[in-house]
Amino acid sequence: MLSQESQNQGLSEQQKAQTARQEQGVQQPEPEPEPTESTEQQAGAETPAKPLRKRRVRKLTEAELNAISPRPSYWPIVLAFAIVVFLYGAIGNDYIMYGGIVLIVAAIIGWSLERR
């Protein structure tokens, strides 16, 4: 008995359980074979797979490549903030409204003088 226990020490849990079943005379069911390409193809034959769509890549024309687009700018967000300050001042305080007007004018001038 000690010799079997010393042999079982190096075995995994699954192998130990298998060895114990063999000693008791219990027959194990045959393990199922792993699916092969032929069984996968048969399964695919029953349910046809949808073909994958290829992604279309549109080629840009020369006019689109040379198109002039505006550069990123902070002035639109400054103008939006200035309008919010102006409207808040119109509701609450005249001095805040005048500060908003100054900010609006500064944002419009800054945005129009921005280099392109």
C-alpha positions in Angstrom: 0.0 0.0 0.0 2.8 2.4 0.8 4.4 1.8 -2.6 1.2 2.8 -4.4 0.8 6.0 -2.3 4.4 7.0 -3.1 3.7 6.4 -6.8 0.5 8.5 -6.6 2.3 11.5 -5.1 3.7 12.5 -8.5 0.4 12.1 -10.3 -2.3 14.7 -10.9 -5.7 14.6 -9.2 -7.3 13.3 -12.4 -4.7 10.5 -12.7 -5.2 9.6 -9.0 -8.9 9.3 -9.5 -8.4 7.1 -12.6 -6.0 4.8 -10.7 -8.5 4.5 -7.8 -11.3 3.5 -10.2 -9.1 0.9 -11.9 -8.3 -0.6 -8.5 -12.0 -0.8 -7.6 -12.8 -2.3 -11.0 -15.0 0.5 -12.2 -15.0 0.9 -15.9 -14.6 4.4 -17.3 -16.5 5.7 -20.3 -14.4 6.3 -23.4 -13.4 10.0 -23.7 -15.1 11.8 -26.5 -12.9 12.5 -29.5 -11.9 16.1 -30.0 -13.7 17.7 -33.0 -11.6 17.7 -36.1 -11.9 19.7 -39.2 -14.2 17.2 -40.9 -16.7 17.4 -38.0 -16.5 21.2 -38.1 -17.1 21.2 -41.8 -20.1 18.9 -41.4 -21.5 21.3 -38.8 -20.9 24.2 -41.1 -22.7 22.3 -43.9 -25.9 22.1 -41.9 -26.0 25.9 -41.1 -24.5 27.9 -43.9 -22.4 30.8 -42.6 -22.9 34.3 -43.9 -20.1 35.6 -46.0 -18.0 38.3 -44.4 -18.4 41.7 -46.0 -15.3 43.4 -47.3 -14.7 46.9 -46.0 -14.8 49.3 -48.9 -12.1 51.9 -48.9 -12.9 54.9 -50.9 -10.1 56.5 -52.7 -9.8 60.3 -52.2 -9.8 62.5 -55.2 -7.0 65.0 -55.8 -9.4 67.9 -54.9 -10.2 66.3 -51.6 -6.5 65.7 -50.8 -5.7 69.4 -51.5 -8.8 70.8 -49.8 -8.3 73.6 -47.4 -9.7 72.9 -44.0 -9.6 75.1 -40.9 -7.0 74.5 -38.3 -8.1 73.6 -34.7 -8.8 76.7 -32.7 -9.8 77.7 -29.2 -11.7 80.8 -30.2 -15.0 79.2 -30.8 -15.1 77.9 -27.2 -13.9 81.3 -25.9 -16.8 82.9 -27.8 -19.3 80.4 -26.4 -18.0 81.1 -22.9 -18.3 84.9 -23.5 -21.9 84.5 -24.6 -22.7 82.6 -21.4 -21.1 85.3 -19.3 -23.1 88.0 -21.2 -26.4 86.2 -20.8 -25.7 85.5 -17.1 -24.9 89.2 -16.7 -28.1 90.2 -18.5 -30.1 88.3 -15.9 -28.0 89.2 -12.8 -25.7 92.2 -12.9 -24.9 94.9 -15.4 -21.2 94.9 -14.8 -21.0 91.1 -15.6 -23.0 91.8 -18.8 -20.5 94.5 -19.9 -17.6 92.1 -19.2 -19.4 89.6 -21.4 -19.7 92.1 -24.2 -15.9 92.8 -24.0 -15.2 89.1 -24.0 -17.5 88.6 -27.1 -15.7 91.4 -29.0 -12.3 90.0 -28.0 -13.2 86.5 -29.1 -14.6 87.7 -32.5 -11.5 89.8 -33.1 -9.1 87.0 -32.0 -10.9 84.4 -34.2 -10.9 86.6 -37.2 -7.2 87.5 -36.9 -6.1 84.0 -36.4 -3.5 82.8 -39.0 -4.8 80.3 -41.5 
